[in-house]
């Protein structure tokens, strides 16, 4: 007895009876004010960072391509010329790798010009045209692909040497605002290029990745053809999720029983299969002593010891599960009763099922704001241009100082150095904003994590407040507040913004530490020895476990905040102590709920996936002309969209149901400690739970209210 009392004291004292407690406290005060002020100041700073980024940033540097003069294509004077043409796109490969090119905004060391349309046919300057002028070869033939300002009477050979006009054209199509060659076109004979097999293969590889335009067009066509039916499948997913939750009050018990028997059956079949494999190999005499130690893991499937070990492991799991079912059957019945009560609560407050839409909109706002701020900050510097020539050793280039800054709008047209150009190098980092760019981006990342976790915490606390008002209503549904969800939302925002920010900040710091650790591990992956990799793996595992624990603690702390209105630390302590005093019930309810919700997700997603597969592949006949499946390029695309959408919808609905179960469970545990069933202290739990626990209420519905009057 003394040991039990010491254990109870270690997990805190049971909740005492409070005659004034009748559900979520209405008369409450603001909690964690310092953290609330810090969070609001941080948000104001986040807004200031966004304003600074908007003032100094120029997203056109990313959204629109630049020509060799630094002017944007598709904007201003080049409004009618939205596409960028590379004179020699092969230089993008010859000069550097594609990653470096992408980091520089797809700028290549070759002349570039804005054009109204991309070339449609292959063409190469012939040797007989070198003596002609630019006007005859280019302008009169409607080949308006020379740089602006190239005179009509300039010899073609001179324009090619200075790269003022292209020496060849390839049939191209616009992609990312740039004219990129088509794979299915025949390349003309290009001096010094076509005979080089490795370069041709490299170009083909780049074009493979950039020629996704055709696939993209087909994908958009399929979405345009099937969007209506995709919405229908998503509506089916919504209805299935709703029906599954509402029908749990009727089928929760049988469904849990079927799932448990299914798990036992799978383990039993596994034992049978492994035993048969072991018996066959034992008769053959295949032993691990004959195999020895090998790195070929598949070879261990052919030795009897492997299957014997599998039989032992599965048999231990089967026996453990059977013993748990025998000794924990009472707690499993409690978990099933709570699931039924959660289904009733959701049925009484249907608006809670659609609250995830509010959370989704707020999350989308946070992500879009961060993305736009990061984009504007990344483009806050002015572009820097330097002198560059294809071959600086040619005559006439000795006196030119390469890599010196220049003005692309006034680059020399008749320089003695062949191909001398003013090309883009990088964005400047000399201004105040540019020097603080890294710090501002870090501030933005912290703002992203903090705001996202705060929005999620807001949703959990609001739903907990609504469901707690259901449990602590003595007469249901008469005593349930008229607008429980909106009341909980206003109450949470008014009093507990600081507490939510406190919990969200702790979780954000852990998540950022995980991101930094992943970044370091990725950068040092090639240079690490096995010991360092093991240490890094241990650190990552510890941070993952810490994040999971903090999420669990925060979730239950928000429930206690929604009920009692206390600060984050007190609420987290009370919730943790309450759960520790009922640890077995916690584990049973958690696993039963996880198993049931997993089955629900599989049911919804699998049902929608099978339905969309049969419909979009035309295997459902006799539906009439109005229900014919659309003609598609890729029938799997709408199927995948439907499956992904069904998973998102099911996750949203079941997250509400999971929050309801957790809230009712904490309320149930407090109800057991706070009340004893007497007329003065009646239980608030439903009759099904009272029957399972062997308890009863001496007070009838309404007696408590009458006595208080």
Number of C-alpha atoms within 10 A of each C-alpha: 6 7 8 9 11 11 12 15 13 12 18 16 14 17 15 10 14 10 11 7 11 14 19 23 17 13 7 13 13 18 20 20 17 12 18 20 14 14 22 15 12 16 15 12 15 21 15 12 20 21 14 17 23 19 12 17 22 18 16 14 20 15 13 20 26 25 24 26 21 19 18 24 26 20 14 10 10 16 14 14 18 20 27 28 27 24 24 18 20 17 14 20 17 13 14 12 10 14 9 14 16 11 10 15 16 16 21 26 26 22 25 29 27 31 24 17 18 23 21 14 11 15 16 13 17 10 8 7 14 16 12 14 19 26 19 15 18 18 14 11 9 10 15 18 23 24 21 13 8 14 13 15 11 14 18 24 19 18 24 18 15 21 23 24 25 26 18 15 24 23 19 21 19 19 16 14 18 23 22 23 25 21 16 7 13 11 16 13 12 13 8 7 12 13 11 11 10 11 15 16 11 14 18 16 13 14 15 12 9 16 20 12 16 12 12 11 11 15 17 11 16 20 18 11 16 21 15 10 19 21 14 14 24 22 17 18 28 20 14 22 23 18 11 22 23 19 14 20 19 11 14 21 17 12 15 20 14 12 15 18 12 12 14 17 13 14 18 17 13 16 20 15 15 20 19 15 18 24 15 13 18 16 9 11 12 16 16 15 9 9 12 8 10 9 7 7 8 8 11 18 13 16 22 23 18 16 23 19 14 17 23 14 13 20 17 12 15 19 13 12 15 14 12 13 14 10 10 15 13 14 19 21 19 22 26 25 20 26 28 22 23 29 22 17 25 21 17 15 17 13 13 23 19 12 17 20 13 12 19 14 12 16 19 13 14 18 16 13 17 20 15 15 23 23 19 24 28 21 21 25 22 17 14 19 23 18 20 22 21 17 12 18 10 12 11 12 18 11 10 16 12 16 14 12 15 16 16 20 11 9 16 14 15 12 14 15 23 21 24 24 29 28 28 25 17 15 17 15 16 11 12 8 19 20 13 13 19 13 12 21 18 12 15 23 17 19 21 21 20 25 23 21 21 25 21 18 22 23 20 26 30 27 27 30 30 28 31 27 25 28 26 23 17 24 15 14 12 9 13 21 13 11 11 20 22 16 15 24 18 12 21 24 15 13 21 28 23 26 30 30 26 25 25 24 21 16 23 23 15 16 19 14 14 19 13 12 17 15 12 12 18 10 11 13 12 8 10 13 10 9 9 14 15 12 11 17 15 12 14 18 13 13 17 14 12 15 19 13 13 15 17 12 17 27 22 25 28 33 29 28 29 31 26 18 25 23 23 23 16 14 24 22 17 20 22 19 19 20 19 16 19 12 13 13 19 17 13 19 23 16 13 18 21 13 14 19 20 13 15 19 23 14 17 22 24 16 18 24 22 12 17 25 20 14 19 23 16 14 11 14 11 8 9 7 7 6 12 14 21 15 14 19 12 16 19 15 16 24 24 15 19 28 25 16 21 27 20 17 24 26 19 20 22 21 16 21 23 18 21 28 25 23 28 26 23 18 23 20 18 17 21 15 16 19 20 17 18 12 15 15 18 21 25 21 21 15 14 15 19 16 11 13 13 8 13 15 18 15 15 11 14 10 15 15 10 8 9 8 6
